[in-house]
Amino acid sequence: MAESSKRVRSANWTEREKILLMESVREREEVLFGKFTGSGGQMGLSNKAKDKGWEDVAAAVNAYIKKQYDNIKQRAKGKLDELKRPKTGGGPVPKEQSVYEKI
């Protein structure tokens, strides 16, 4: 197989998602990476506290991803509306829908 025919893989995470993840982890760093004591005593953290910290990080990142999805969906609806009911009075032809908008 020739080198030029290989499909280029897109990034799993955008830069903004990576930054959000790092900020969320940094905010909870003591809980996530603090000294672990299984008993949950005064000097350490329980496993439940660490799990809750990771759940908070996941919720923060998921909220951002959900907002991104909602934005894509809203733009797709707007473009679909333009295609169904084009503006009168001339002007440029509406652009075709992207792959994400067709879904």
Legacy VTK file of the C-alpha trace (Angstrom):
# vtk DataFile Version 3.0
C-alpha trace
ASCII
DATASET POLYDATA
POINTS 103 float
0.000 0.000 0.000
1.431 3.379 -0.950
2.153 5.970 1.718
-0.098 8.547 0.046
-3.153 6.278 0.176
-3.134 5.948 3.970
-6.022 7.661 5.663
-5.046 10.431 8.057
-6.596 9.943 11.468
-8.118 12.971 13.121
-7.342 13.924 16.696
-9.491 12.392 19.421
-9.463 15.563 21.511
-9.446 19.196 20.462
-7.022 21.582 22.136
-9.915 23.192 24.027
-11.037 19.799 25.396
-7.488 19.011 26.535
-7.213 22.372 28.301
-10.591 21.862 29.978
-9.539 18.402 31.155
-6.259 19.691 32.596
-7.988 22.599 34.344
-10.595 20.263 35.853
-7.911 17.879 37.107
-5.803 20.746 38.482
-8.793 22.042 40.481
-9.155 18.633 42.149
-5.496 17.623 42.248
-5.278 17.079 46.013
-8.297 14.793 46.018
-7.325 12.873 42.881
-3.647 12.348 43.687
-3.471 12.834 47.450
-2.168 10.218 49.841
-4.531 7.273 49.949
-5.604 5.597 53.167
-8.303 2.997 52.802
-9.895 3.919 56.112
-10.636 7.532 55.111
-8.886 8.818 58.212
-7.714 12.350 58.929
-4.365 12.033 57.171
-5.549 10.632 53.843
-8.330 10.239 51.340
-10.795 7.446 50.834
-11.259 5.682 47.544
-14.796 7.101 47.402
-13.451 10.667 47.555
-11.086 9.977 44.657
-13.853 8.336 42.619
-16.080 11.353 43.266
-13.249 13.639 42.108
-12.914 11.744 38.827
-16.692 11.810 38.370
-16.572 15.602 38.769
-13.837 15.842 36.115
-15.848 13.654 33.733
-18.983 15.742 34.318
-17.116 18.962 33.514
-15.690 17.575 30.273
-19.004 15.938 29.274
-20.871 19.205 29.814
-18.488 20.918 27.382
-18.869 18.128 24.817
-22.670 18.229 25.130
-22.594 21.997 24.513
-20.439 21.454 21.419
-22.937 18.870 20.141
-25.860 21.219 20.776
-24.063 23.983 18.840
-23.430 21.684 15.853
-27.060 20.548 15.914
-28.338 24.141 16.050
-26.161 25.208 13.096
-27.319 22.158 11.116
-30.972 23.026 11.710
-30.334 26.588 10.550
-28.646 25.439 7.349
-31.387 22.894 6.679
-33.944 25.659 7.129
-32.058 27.810 4.603
-32.081 24.957 2.097
-35.807 24.311 2.545
-36.818 27.961 2.468
-34.245 29.973 0.550
-34.246 33.724 0.996
-35.931 35.737 -1.709
-34.371 38.680 -3.457
-31.203 37.100 -4.754
-27.973 36.712 -2.902
-25.560 33.817 -2.730
-26.716 30.230 -2.959
-26.749 28.501 0.492
-23.795 26.214 1.174
-24.205 22.437 1.223
-24.482 20.677 4.572
-21.311 19.232 6.117
-21.007 15.589 7.106
-21.935 16.403 10.726
-24.988 18.355 9.695
-26.350 15.538 7.542
-26.422 13.143 10.491
LINES 1 104
103 0 1 2 3 4 5 6 7 8 9 10 11 12 13 14 15 16 17 18 19 20 21 22 23 24 25 26 27 28 29 30 31 32 33 34 35 36 37 38 39 40 41 42 43 44 45 46 47 48 49 50 51 52 53 54 55 56 57 58 59 60 61 62 63 64 65 66 67 68 69 70 71 72 73 74 75 76 77 78 79 80 81 82 83 84 85 86 87 88 89 90 91 92 93 94 95 96 97 98 99 100 101 102
